Amino acid sequence: MTPPRRSAGALAAALAAGAALLSALPAQASATNCAPVAVPGAGRQITACLDDLTTAGTVASGHTIPADWAGLHPAGARNPTGVPGTQIDGYFPDTSTFNTAHGWNHDAQFVIRLPSRWNGGLVVAGSPGVRGQYANDFTISDWALAKGYAYAATDKGNVGATFYRDGRRPGDAIAEWNTRVTQLTRAARKTLALHYGHQPRRTYAAGVSNGGYLVRWQLERHPELYDGGVDWEGTLWRADGPNLLTFLPPALRGHQAGDPSAVQAAGFPAATSFLWDFHHDVYWDLTQRIYREELDPAFDGATEAGTPFCASGTPACDADYDYVTRPRAVREAVQKISLTGRIDRPLLTLHGTLDTLLPITHDSDVYARMIRQNHRTPLHRYYRIEGGNHVDGLYATYPDKIRPILPCFRTAFTALESWTTTGKTPPPSATLPQTPTQDPANTCPLTR
C-alpha cells in the first residue's frame, strides 16, 4: 500500500514544489534523437528530449518528483544512468483534480519514457500506495530504461490521502486504478508504434504494493496486453477476506492495549515487533481509515475517514471496525476490486516475511493458494524473502534485521525475461533465506 510517509500537508507541499519546477521547464530540454509523438487518447501532453531519462538526470532537470519515490528503495542501491531519449508527460480525460504535478491539478496523469536505443520492449507500472506517477522512477524505471525498455507509468486516476473522494460509489476510486493501467498500456503500445515504427514485441507489468495488486489484476483480466509480470508484495483484496479491513483493526486494538499476542493474531509475527511502533504511527491507522472510507463510508456517518488514533471504545473508531458484521454492500464494494487468482500470463511474486503492513500469511501466501486452486501454478513463481519488509527505506535504520527486496525484484524481472523469451523457467518457488552478503542492497539470487 505504501501510503504517504509524510503528513498530507507536507506531502502536498512537496508535490506542489515539484510541480512548480516541472511547469517552469521548457518543453524541449535537449535534442537527443527524439521527436514529438502524440499519445492516443491523451487530453494534454508535453514532450521533452533529454540526455538522461534516469533519475540521475531527471532530478536535475525537474522531470521527476523525488517526493513520489521517497522511502521506497534501500540505502546503497546502485542505479544505472545516462539513458538519452524522449519523455512524455500528460493526462487522460478525467474529472478529479488531486494530482498537482505540472500545475495541472488533473488526475489520470502519466509519464512515458522512450529510450533512444530501444530493445523492443515495454514496462508498464502503476504507482504504489496513493503516490503519483513518478513513484517507481528509482525502483523500476531507471533499471528498465537502462536495459532498453520503454517505460510507462500512471498515477492510477487519483492520488493522496483523500483519494476516496473520487468516484460516485464505494470502491469506484480503487476500481479506476485498474482501468487507468489498462488505458495506459493500450495507449503506450500505440505510442511506441508511432515513435519506433512498430508495437512492442513484449510488454511486462511490474509494481510494488498497490502496484503489485495492479499487476495481478491485469494478468487476470487483460492477459492479451502483457507477456508477464512481476508482483512485488501486491495488495490482496477478497470480498470474503483476508483484506486490509480484516487484519488492521485488530492490530490497532492490540497495539493500543499493549497486547503483543493480539497483534500477532492479526497476522504480524513476533519477529516484526521492532517495527510495530513505526507502522502503527505511520501506516496502520492512516491506511485503515482511508481505505475503509473508500469501501465503507457509512461506518462513521458524516465523519470523513474516521478519527486519527482514536482509542478503542470511541464511537465509530476504526480500531473497532469489524468487517464481518458490516452490511452486504461493503462486501459488494470489495468484490468490485477483488482478485481471483486466475492469471493467464507468467507471474513472479515477491513478498517479505517481515512485511509489517501487508502480512505475508494474509496476503501473498493466500494469493499463491488462489492461483493453485485455479490450476495456474505452472504460470507462477512465488519467492518469500526472509527478512524483507514492506518498504526498503527502513533498511538504513535496521541493516542488521531487514533485507532489501529491490535486488530480488530485479533478479525476478531478469528471470521473467528469460521465461517469456527463451522458455527457461525460473527457479522453483521458495523461501529465500537471509544469508550474509557483501552487497545486500544490490544482490539477490532466486535460490535457496
Buried (B, 14 or more C-beta within 10 A) or exposed (E): BBBBBBEBEEBBEBBBEBBBBBBEBEEEBBEBEBEBBBBBBBEBBBBBBBBBBBBBBBBEBBBBBBBBBBBBBBEEBEBEBEBBBBBBBBBBEBEBEBBBBBEBEBBBBBBBBBBBEBBBBBBBBBBBBBBBBBBBBBBBBBBBBBBBBBBBBBBBBBBBBBBBBBBEEBBBBBBBBBEBBBBBBBBBBBBBBBBBEEBBEBBBBBBBBBBBBBBBBBBBBBBEBBBBBBBBBBBBBBBEBBBBBBBBBBBBBBBBEEEBEBBBEBBBBEBBEBBBEBBBEBBBBBBBBBBBBBBBBEBBEEEEBBBEBBEBEEEEBBBBBEBEEBEEBBBBBBEBBBBBBBBBBBBBBBBBBBBBBBBBBBBBBBBBEBBEEBEBBEBBBBBBBBBBBBBBBBBBEBBEBBBBBBBBBBBBBBBBBEBBEEEEEBBEBEEBEBEEEEEBBBEBEBEE
